[in-house]
């Protein structure tokens, strides 16, 4: 005879997976902005760095987990198995597991530095300065050379590189247009700067 407690547990065991699957289904609806679909040179370089680090991390994960599973299966205890030989250190193995991770970390460091320098040389037919101010519920875009101010909409002239100076007038904000540029925190009384550009001017990007 089943108690009410077990019946409730069985009911929730069915409801919770259904709720999770429904959430994933609804989350896939629409076309939210994604860093994996870059529309500008800055986002393209950042996406390239992301894929490089992901590949390196995947190689490390597969190698470590593969060796772990092999060791568990190959050296598992069996009936009438003699006591294994006890080891108290292996210089060769210790050198390998010290040098190999260092190589991967230096590769990631080199890729990161290369991308950082590449982001400093974004080219275009011209440069346009824009002052970006984060307000409590909206963004202000001020084009000082053209005496134009817009709210929540950043206009990028064709072929131009936007030099954006970002500041907040109240709290910390995060300025991010995933398909164009990476995220930058905007603080009060501290001016941050970033460069961004679009490949196709007819696109409307959401951030």
Secondary structure, DSSP 8 states (H G I E B T S, - for coil): ---HHHHHHHHHHHHHHHHHHHHHHHHTSS----TTS--SHHHHHHHHHHHHHHHHHHHHHHHHHHHHHHHHHHT---TT----------HHHHHHHHHHHHHHHHHHHHHHHHHHHHHTT---SEEEEEEEEE-SS-EEEEETTTTEEEES-----TTEEEEEEEEESSS-EEEEETTTEEEEEEBBTB-EEEEE--S-TT-----
